[in-house]
Amino acid sequence: MNKTRVLIIDDSALIRRLLSEVINSQPDMEAIGSAPDPLVAREMIREMNPDVLTLDVEMPKMDGLDFLEKLMRLRPMPVVMVSTLTESGSDITFRALELGAVDFVSKPKIDIAAGLKEYGSEIANKIRIAKSARLKKSVNISVTKSASADVVLPSVSNRIASTEKLIIVGASTGGTEAIKDFLIRMPPDSPGILITQHMPEGFTKSFANRLNTLCKISVIEAQGGERVLPGHAFIAPGHSHLLLKRSGANYMTELNHGEPVCRHRPSVDVLFRSAANCAGKNAIGVILTGMGKDGAAGMLEMHKAGSYNFAQDESSCVVFGMPKEAIAAGGVNEIVPLKDMARCVLSKISSMGSHGNRV
């Protein structure tokens, strides 16, 4: 068996040693070297030709983002970011994902040695996923930040449909960029949107804030108990499942700190099932790029309850796992490239008219 060859780039000797131990303990991968900064790493990449890099987001001598941008432009390869659980660390992480990093893991804030060993299986899984992921072309950050003005779609032609219908979204690996691409196209009066993206606690708020600055709609991390209104999107917080609930004639958000489902909390299945129960044919389901099968069973329940569901196509996914499983389960009505997803969803809502089951 050919092992996945991993190069570790981190200015902390402790992190380099611990990541090496985690990687070398896996039967299918090996740490072929470690570098304290990008300048050393550059030479090691030339000499060793690794399959995957782990890259610290904050490093001396050369900014990690500058290094990543050059790497993805000149020698694209799978990169997993190792991020700190701080506001600045999360901001850098999202910029790294814009530039083409496949995914990230967060460093434990206390007792790093114990924490990293505990996260060993997560780190190993993300390296495995990264090796097989579809790499994106590097994106210029300044272009990305100003994109929203040019790409916003026209309002839903049927205003009643806009207030009755809901868009329910699930994603995982590659999802931060896919969700951004979807939301920046939404007009200010788009239907209410609920989103579950697999992401650790501490990053979801920064993710929502970042999207809110880019989008014409309002994007927030759900707190629970919010009324779901047109022009608003709610991101599941990293610590809880997000559910859709009814209160009289209104749709509301609800948070649940129950057990992980499909190994995830927040879980896409939990959100989709709640939409099937509460919204039925008033819901539009969207499943985007991601590893695993979370969302497949829930999307099938939505489909059986009368919702119309979309899946991202394989060629535009970073990882086709979640859409593929949802398609195989039989819950998907249309398979659409990411660039067309928002337009197709809004077009479908416009054509549905007002025949839902609102009270």
KOLVO-360003 format. One line per field, with one value per residue (C-alpha): x negated, y, z negated; residue in one letter. Coordinates in pm, whole numbers. Layout:
// KOLVO-360003
X	c(X; ...) .
Y	c(Y; ...) .
Z	c(Z; ...) .
res	c(a; ...) .
END
This chain:
// KOLVO-360003
X	c(0; -130; -110; 5; -308; -249; -469; -399; -458; -432; -651; -586; -827; -569; -296; -534; -626; -268; -132; -413; -312; 55; -22; -279; -37; 196; 137; 201; -8; -350; -501; -791; -920; -838; -930; -930; -837; -731; -1081; -1216; -898; -943; -1269; -1128; -829; -1067; -1280; -1012; -702; -449; -90; 62; -57; 57; 5; 19; 221; -7; -383; -702; -922; -646; -274; -92; 160; -110; -272; 58; 148; -187; -164; 187; 89; -245; -220; 135; 156; 394; 353; 514; 486; 409; 591; 608; 947; 928; 1112; 802; 716; 1062; 1053; 720; 859; 1155; 924; 709; 1015; 1086; 734; 781; 704; 923; 1010; 887; 850; 840; 563; 685; 660; 530; 320; 219; 50; 360; 589; 408; 396; 769; 822; 592; 864; 1016; 679; 609; 953; 911; 572; 730; 1012; 766; 563; 865; 1029; 1079; 850; 989; 803; 665; 905; 794; 916; 991; 1201; 1390; 1476; 1626; 1805; 2150; 2243; 2212; 2369; 2691; 2989; 3326; 3592; 3828; 4110; 4379; 4364; 4602; 4379; 4079; 4246; 4393; 4100; 3781; 3438; 3268; 2893; 2640; 2265; 1931; 1581; 1553; 1883; 1763; 1683; 1984; 2223; 2062; 2104; 2471; 2556; 2385; 2626; 2936; 3146; 3238; 3591; 3497; 3683; 3556; 3254; 3133; 2783; 2591; 2219; 1992; 1764; 1616; 1750; 1577; 1571; 1940; 1991; 1691; 1819; 2163; 2013; 1791; 2086; 2291; 2032; 2037; 2408; 2713; 2913; 2858; 2650; 2616; 2519; 2850; 2919; 3250; 3595; 3549; 3837; 3732; 3804; 3725; 3379; 3231; 2999; 2921; 2602; 2605; 2361; 2073; 2200; 2565; 2803; 3016; 3385; 3682; 3991; 4341; 4505; 4853; 4815; 4442; 4133; 3874; 3519; 3445; 3114; 3063; 2752; 2841; 2605; 2413; 2599; 2390; 2097; 2178; 2324; 2455; 2595; 2749; 2987; 3131; 3200; 3345; 3573; 3707; 3780; 3962; 4177; 4249; 4239; 4311; 4362; 4279; 3914; 3645; 3353; 2995; 2707; 2359; 2004; 1896; 1755; 1978; 2353; 2493; 2805; 2893; 3158; 3297; 3320; 3514; 3759; 3792; 3860; 4128; 4287; 4318; 4008; 3811; 3440; 3118; 2772; 2444; 2292; 1970; 1754; 1806; 1771; 1448; 1575; 1878; 1962; 2274; 2446; 2364; 2522; 2833; 2873; 2827; 3089; 3346; 3417; 3282; 3490; 3215; 2835; 2687; 2339; 2259; 2247; 2610; 2746; 2883; 3046; 3208; 3337; 3490; 3635; 3801; 3945; 4084; 4254; 4408; 4656; 4859; 4999; 4812; 4949; 4888; 5142) .
Y	c(0; 343; 562; 923; 1135; 1438; 1744; 1942; 2319; 2482; 2720; 2524; 2235; 2076; 2086; 1950; 1657; 1583; 1601; 1371; 1120; 1137; 1089; 812; 621; 578; 268; 453; 768; 892; 1225; 1264; 1582; 1901; 2264; 2557; 2815; 2842; 2924; 2592; 2421; 2549; 2359; 2046; 2047; 2057; 1774; 1547; 1606; 1538; 1431; 1661; 1960; 2063; 2437; 2658; 2972; 3208; 3181; 3391; 3484; 3450; 3499; 3166; 3317; 3454; 3112; 2937; 3178; 3119; 2744; 2712; 2926; 2762; 2408; 2323; 2049; 1946; 2160; 2116; 2429; 2399; 2694; 2868; 2918; 3296; 3559; 3650; 3281; 3201; 3498; 3380; 3027; 3139; 3339; 3025; 2826; 3099; 3052; 2678; 2498; 2187; 2199; 2292; 2155; 2372; 2356; 2287; 2600; 2421; 2107; 2090; 1749; 1575; 1769; 1686; 1316; 1329; 1494; 1242; 1059; 1388; 1512; 1180; 1175; 1530; 1439; 1136; 1351; 1619; 1371; 1275; 1620; 1819; 2120; 2462; 2731; 3003; 3295; 3654; 3771; 4130; 4007; 3771; 4045; 4272; 4001; 4039; 4358; 4186; 3848; 3912; 3755; 3928; 3901; 3605; 3702; 3558; 3759; 3527; 3232; 3424; 3456; 3104; 2900; 2814; 2710; 2441; 2386; 2125; 2104; 1983; 1970; 2255; 2392; 2728; 2844; 2670; 2833; 3170; 3125; 3034; 3314; 3607; 3554; 3579; 3898; 4095; 3950; 3587; 3320; 3249; 3014; 2766; 2620; 2341; 2336; 2095; 2330; 2343; 2568; 2905; 2925; 2939; 3291; 3423; 3237; 3398; 3743; 3704; 3605; 3892; 4142; 3983; 3920; 4136; 3920; 3917; 3619; 3533; 3242; 3105; 3163; 2975; 3132; 3362; 3405; 3289; 3581; 3655; 3800; 3621; 3320; 3132; 2926; 2635; 2708; 2464; 2338; 2254; 2103; 2361; 2274; 2438; 2471; 2613; 2866; 2938; 3081; 3146; 2940; 2963; 2843; 2602; 2475; 2128; 2008; 1640; 1359; 1379; 1232; 1074; 1163; 1534; 1808; 2014; 1746; 1805; 1511; 1677; 2002; 1826; 1606; 1908; 2076; 1764; 1766; 2140; 2273; 1980; 2111; 2466; 2361; 2356; 2130; 2195; 1956; 2080; 1944; 1730; 1399; 1122; 1063; 1318; 1466; 1174; 1021; 1361; 1478; 1163; 1245; 1599; 1454; 1221; 1518; 1704; 1925; 1983; 1905; 2001; 1841; 1993; 1808; 1609; 1830; 2140; 1961; 1956; 1621; 1453; 1232; 1395; 1486; 1141; 967; 1188; 1113; 739; 746; 885; 1220; 1452; 1608; 1799; 1781; 2124; 2283; 2517; 2824; 2763; 2651; 2983; 3066; 2721; 2733; 3080; 2987; 2681; 2890; 3144; 2865; 2700; 2978; 2993; 2649; 2553; 2437; 2740; 2797) .
Z	c(0; 95; -212; -195; -239; -459; -515; -834; -838; -1182; -1382; -1705; -1763; -1993; -1728; -1465; -1691; -1794; -1439; -1326; -1596; -1498; -1127; -1176; -1399; -1098; -885; -558; -600; -705; -806; -563; -725; -910; -853; -1099; -834; -468; -344; -469; -352; 2; 42; -125; 113; 410; 273; 121; 336; 56; 120; -145; -351; -696; -729; -1038; -973; -1166; -1111; -1103; -805; -547; -600; -570; -329; -99; -96; -27; 254; 426; 371; 518; 816; 894; 755; 643; 382; 102; -210; -554; -767; -1139; -1292; -1627; -1794; -1789; -1590; -1392; -1347; -1213; -974; -833; -805; -592; -369; -333; -225; 33; 164; 212; -116; -136; -506; -852; -1203; -1513; -1771; -2125; -2340; -2650; -2700; -2336; -2369; -2507; -2276; -1955; -2042; -2111; -1770; -1602; -1411; -1290; -1167; -994; -829; -699; -551; -380; -241; -127; 74; 284; 294; 613; 588; 670; 855; 633; 586; 545; 204; 310; 603; 373; 126; 391; 589; 435; 622; 959; 895; 699; 874; 932; 664; 664; 901; 676; 353; 170; 255; 121; -219; -228; -104; -291; -165; -376; -312; -426; -355; -489; -333; -81; -206; -337; 14; 170; -80; -15; 360; 305; 60; 234; 525; 306; 345; 31; 24; 88; -114; -465; -470; -735; -698; -866; -781; -967; -1157; -1508; -1779; -1767; -1388; -1300; -1436; -1239; -933; -966; -1024; -719; -500; -638; -508; -162; -108; -36; -279; -656; -775; -1145; -1367; -1496; -1865; -1873; -1887; -1586; -1344; -997; -764; -398; -344; -646; -668; -989; -1034; -1281; -1568; -1604; -1940; -1856; -1605; -1422; -1371; -1205; -1427; -1389; -1620; -1492; -1143; -1188; -1122; -1401; -1467; -1749; -1887; -2033; -2216; -2168; -2075; -1744; -1444; -1166; -1396; -1366; -1579; -1409; -1178; -836; -889; -1200; -1012; -708; -918; -1104; -769; -650; -965; -979; -624; -390; -36; -145; -180; 87; -8; 106; 35; 120; 122; -172; -292; -426; -417; -664; -505; -274; -501; -600; -240; -151; -433; -292; 53; -82; -263; 67; 79; 399; 353; 528; 509; 620; 916; 887; 1108; 891; 553; 354; 221; 380; 80; -69; 261; 400; 99; 115; 487; 426; 148; 391; 226; 500; 778; 962; 983; 1054; 1085; 796; 1022; 1123; 785; 656; 992; 1018; 659; 700; 1039; 886; 601; 850; 1044; 734; 659; 342; 275; -39; -369; -590; -864) .
res	c(m; n; k; t; r; v; l; i; i; d; d; s; a; l; i; r; r; l; l; s; e; v; i; n; s; q; p; d; m; e; a; i; g; s; a; p; d; p; l; v; a; r; e; m; i; r; e; m; n; p; d; v; l; t; l; d; v; e; m; p; k; m; d; g; l; d; f; l; e; k; l; m; r; l; r; p; m; p; v; v; m; v; s; t; l; t; e; s; g; s; d; i; t; f; r; a; l; e; l; g; a; v; d; f; v; s; k; p; k; i; d; i; a; a; g; l; k; e; y; g; s; e; i; a; n; k; i; r; i; a; k; s; a; r; l; k; k; s; v; n; i; s; v; t; k; s; a; s; a; d; v; v; l; p; s; v; s; n; r; i; a; s; t; e; k; l; i; i; v; g; a; s; t; g; g; t; e; a; i; k; d; f; l; i; r; m; p; p; d; s; p; g; i; l; i; t; q; h; m; p; e; g; f; t; k; s; f; a; n; r; l; n; t; l; c; k; i; s; v; i; e; a; q; g; g; e; r; v; l; p; g; h; a; f; i; a; p; g; h; s; h; l; l; l; k; r; s; g; a; n; y; m; t; e; l; n; h; g; e; p; v; c; r; h; r; p; s; v; d; v; l; f; r; s; a; a; n; c; a; g; k; n; a; i; g; v; i; l; t; g; m; g; k; d; g; a; a; g; m; l; e; m; h; k; a; g; s; y; n; f; a; q; d; e; s; s; c; v; v; f; g; m; p; k; e; a; i; a; a; g; g; v; n; e; i; v; p; l; k; d; m; a; r; c; v; l; s; k; i; s; s; m; g; s; h; g; n; r; v) .
END
